[in-house]
Amino acid sequence: MEKRIESKWRSKVRKIFLILLTIILISSITNAQAASLAWDIAAPDIGTARTYVYAAYLGSATVPTILSPVTCTGVTSPFTCSTPNYAPFVGQTITLTAKNGIGESPKSVPFPLFLPAIPQNVRLQ
């Protein structure tokens, strides 16, 4: 009887351990791929810059991803805004827009998300 209870207890502990290990591994992989995305925005004041809704368009996408949370800092325009944990898609470009109650700004200049070229002709000299 005691062996059965001990076996069930060990089994539950093992399951909990594996679940926690999986969560830790997934979060470390996610954090390793994420980056902070930052941009400058011209606005009358910092309060206005903070009220804009910022959208990201990946490649030729016509439906944006709304960036959240966004933090804007600075004393004078242009203000610097950023969003943490933005997971870029390598090999694409990203453009941003700012929205308010009147409408949406034109898209920014595309920002390329490319990895550097592969080093070639590696040798000792």
C-alpha positions in Angstrom: 0.0 0.0 0.0 2.8 2.5 0.9 4.7 1.6 -2.3 1.6 2.4 -4.4 1.1 5.8 -2.6 4.9 6.6 -3.0 4.8 5.6 -6.6 1.8 7.9 -7.3 3.5 10.8 -5.4 6.7 10.4 -7.5 4.7 10.3 -10.7 2.9 13.5 -9.8 6.2 15.2 -8.8 7.7 14.1 -12.1 4.8 15.5 -14.1 5.0 18.8 -12.3 8.8 18.9 -12.8 8.4 18.3 -16.6 5.7 20.9 -16.9 7.9 23.5 -15.1 10.9 22.6 -17.2 8.9 22.9 -20.4 7.6 26.3 -19.4 11.2 27.5 -18.6 12.5 26.2 -21.9 9.7 27.8 -23.9 10.1 31.2 -22.2 13.9 31.2 -22.7 13.5 30.4 -26.4 10.9 33.1 -26.8 13.0 35.7 -24.9 16.1 34.7 -27.0 14.2 35.6 -30.2 12.5 38.8 -29.0 13.9 42.2 -29.4 12.8 45.7 -28.5 11.5 47.7 -31.4 12.0 51.5 -31.3 11.2 54.5 -33.5 10.9 58.3 -33.4 7.6 60.1 -33.7 6.9 63.8 -34.3 4.0 65.0 -32.1 3.0 68.2 -30.5 3.8 66.9 -27.0 4.7 63.6 -25.2 1.1 63.1 -24.1 -0.1 63.1 -27.8 2.7 60.7 -28.8 1.5 58.3 -26.0 -2.1 58.4 -27.2 -1.3 57.2 -30.7 -2.0 53.6 -31.7 1.1 52.2 -33.4 0.7 49.4 -36.0 3.4 47.2 -37.7 3.0 45.9 -41.2 5.2 42.9 -41.9 6.4 42.6 -45.5 3.5 43.2 -47.9 0.8 42.5 -45.3 -2.3 44.7 -45.5 -3.5 43.8 -42.0 -1.3 45.3 -39.3 -0.2 44.0 -35.9 -1.1 46.6 -33.2 2.0 47.2 -31.0 1.4 47.0 -27.3 2.5 48.0 -24.8 4.2 51.1 -26.2 6.3 53.5 -24.1 7.2 57.0 -25.4 9.9 59.1 -23.8 11.5 62.5 -24.4 11.2 66.2 -23.7 10.8 67.6 -27.2 9.6 66.3 -30.5 10.5 63.9 -32.0 9.8 61.5 -29.1 11.3 58.0 -28.9 8.8 55.2 -28.6 9.4 51.5 -28.2 7.7 48.2 -27.6 9.4 45.3 -25.8 9.5 41.7 -26.8 8.9 42.2 -30.4 9.7 38.9 -32.2 11.0 39.8 -35.6 10.5 37.7 -38.7 13.9 37.4 -40.3 13.9 37.9 -44.1 11.0 40.4 -44.1 10.7 44.2 -43.8 8.6 46.1 -41.3 6.8 49.4 -41.7 5.1 51.3 -38.9 2.1 53.7 -38.8 0.6 55.9 -36.1 -3.2 56.1 -35.7 -5.4 58.6 -33.9 -9.1 59.4 -34.0 -8.7 61.2 -37.4 -6.9 58.5 -39.3 -3.7 56.6 -39.9 -0.4 58.1 -41.0 1.4 56.9 -44.2 3.7 53.9 -43.7 7.3 54.5 -42.5 10.3 53.7 -44.7 10.6 49.9 -44.7 13.1 48.5 -42.1 14.8 45.3 -43.2 15.0 42.4 -40.8 17.8 40.5 -42.4 20.6 38.4 -40.8 24.1 39.3 -41.7 25.7 37.3 -44.6 27.4 34.0 -43.8 31.1 34.4 -43.3 32.9 32.7 -46.2 36.5 31.5 -47.0 37.3 30.9 -43.3 41.0 30.1 -42.8 44.1 30.5 -40.7 46.7 33.0 -41.9 
